[in-house]
Amino acid sequence: MKSLIRILTKKKLKISFVESCTGGMLASTITSISGASKVFNLGLVTYSNQAKIKVLKVNKNIIKKYGAVSYECCYTMVKNLSKISKANINISITGIAGPKGGTKKKPVGLVYIGVKKGNKIQVNKYFFKSKKRSSIQRATVKKALDLILRIAK
């Protein structure tokens, strides 16, 4: 983790996050490290659909048609975060941490992580098999940090 802060600092890269199912855990993880203030710009928790629509300007029709836990919603979240944050690297997270809320089509453990660096947006779909909420949240944060490290290098 310290190496991530070091790399971002050296490359003068700023990061920002918008989180849903992790509830700010990613921002908390980054800010727990000394030197984070040099690289961390903004952290939003848009937990409700209302917050995604009002704060991030996710079109309500995207949520109606695809759901808040979808490629389309995650893509829009990260794209619109980058407009607000002006950071070099933006991350969006939306998923179902459980233990309730899953369906056959969208089971507990389904998470989308969006990454935007420059003009490139990539949305990754993950399925974390654990049925424990905290395990799914921790696995999501670890995966997001791995993605940041990979694109920062």
PyMOL commands that set and color helices and strands:
alter all, ss='L'
color gray80, all
select helices_A, chain A and resi 2-10+25-31+36-38+49-54+60-66+71-85+133-152
alter helices_A, ss='H'
color red, helices_A
select strands_A, chain A and resi 15-19+40-45+89-95+110-117+120-127
alter strands_A, ss='S'
color yellow, strands_A
deselect
rebuild
show_as cartoon
